Amino acid sequence: MEEQDWAQVVAAATRAPSIHNTQPWRFVAGPDRLELFIDPGRALPVLDPSGRQQVISCGIALEFAVVALAARGWAAEVEELPDGAGPTHLATLRITPAGDASVDDRSLAEAIDNRHTVRAPFAARAVPEELLERLQAEARAFGTWVKPIARSEEEVATVFLISRAEEMEQGDPAYLAELESWLRTDPAAVDGVPLGAVPSEDPQERASNWLIRDFVAGHREQHAFRAAGDPTAPPPEVERPAVVLMGTDGDDRTAWLRAGRALGRVLLEVTAAGLVASPLTQALDWPATRTRMQSRLSLVGHPQMLLRMGYPREPDPDAPSPAVSGRRPVRDVLRFEPAG
């Protein structure tokens, strides 16, 4: 494949979401392959000391590349964590011609550009059960399970752990300093989380049980969290998103990479169906709350991602358009190797 074609594929891959929009990946392309590496210079040592969320982020980018190739008529064989590779080498993707792309291939590829993280409240409209079943089937192909958080006792336990983890994070100066280092006020920034993409209201004041990450926690007056069931909490009837937990049997780099690939496929399927999503990862950031989630939900395996999804609300014509997270130029993340 020509260099300009690889550049287009990598441009699609780098549309992947990543923890704090750190974009912790780099690529090396040859005529018939694409190598994926993790970029250790974009680590989050406080939030993600094991690199688990970095690897998951890279796995999403890997799957976006596979989808982009399929839409261009190429089949991709993925070798995960190649033997003898260094610690930063996550995958080798080899391509062969596959013929004309299917309608589904093109639909998923279109979803790459249409997908964006939506932290605002969703419309009060139920997510179809058939979509949730399709997402479960898609994830199984990557050795990843998807568990809807549907029962009342599971929701209460999960909401409590998210709130507890958010409280721990807001009380950690090192976490707040790391978070602030990835916030961006420049709308032209190529990485980090733009403040314009963060809802202006305090997440605790939303009429929802599900507490999104407070990216500007260090700039708000601190107050006690209100767990689910607290009579002083606002009623949760306004927003009822579908929340799913994704996990794996193992908990090593291979499992994280596969969970990322499954998450990438799930996000594109959700987008193609007209829905939006955002992560609820606070309870998975901290080993203590992540372990408690395993116990409280009686999980056989390891939780890797908690995702809320739903239908977007009709936009307010008088409100400014939400900011879109920037992306690093392809030239900064892609290097070419000569043939032979």
C-alpha positions, 0 to 999 in steps of 0.5 A: 500500500502506498504511503498516502494510503497508510496516512489515511488509515492512520488518520482514521486510527487516531480518531480513536478516543484515549484516556484524557485524549493523551493519544498514546500511540505511534505507528510504523508503516511498510508496504504490507504492514502497520506496526503499532507502538505505545508512546511511553512519553504520554503516560499518566503515572498517577491515574494509570500507573500500570499502563492498562488504560493506555493499552486499551486506548491503543487497542481502540486505535488498532481496531479503527485501523482494521475498520478503515482498511476493510472499507478500502478493500483490505483484510487485516491479520493482527498479531498481538504483542509479537514474539520478541518485540520490545515492551512498547510494540503492541501489534503488527497488522498485515494486509491482503486484498479482500475485494469490495467492501460491504455495506457494513464495512463502509458504515462502520468506517463512516462512524469513525468520523462521526463518533465523539464522546458525549458527556452531556445528558442523554435523551430519555429514550431506551437503548434497544435490547437488540443493540445491546445483544449485538454489542455483546456478540461483537465483543465476544469475538475479541475475548471480551464480555459485555455485562449490562448494569441493569438490576437495581442492586448492581446499579446501586453498587456501581454508582456508589463505587464511581462516587467513592472513586471520584471522591478519592480522586478529587482529594488527591493533589497529584491526580488533580495536577496530572488532570489539569496538565491535560486540560486545554483552553486553546481550541486549536490544541491537538491533544488533551481535553478541551474545556469546551467539551466539558459540561459546565454544570457540576456533575453532582447536580445532574438528574442522573444516578451516573456521575461523570468525571469532573474534569474541573474538580480542582476549581470547584468548591468541594462538598460531600458526595451523595450516594444513590438512595440519598433522599437529598439527591435529585431524582434520577428519572430524567436521564436513564442511559444504558450502562454496560461493563466490559471485561476480560478473563485475564488482566495482562497486556494481551487482555487489555489490548483485546478489550480496547479492540472490542471497545473500538468495535462497540463504539463504532456500532453504537455510533452507526446506530445513531447513539452516543457514549462516554466512559465512566471509568473512575471506579476502574482507575483505583485498584481498591474500587476496581477490586470491590466492583469484582466482588460486589457484582460477582464478576468472573473476570476483570472489569476493563471499561464502564460505558454509558450510552444513549440517544443524544438530546436535540441540540439547543440552537442558541447554545454554542457547539461543543468543542471537539477534542483535537488530534495530533497530525499524522506526521507526528505519529506515523513513520514509514519504512522503505520496501525491502 
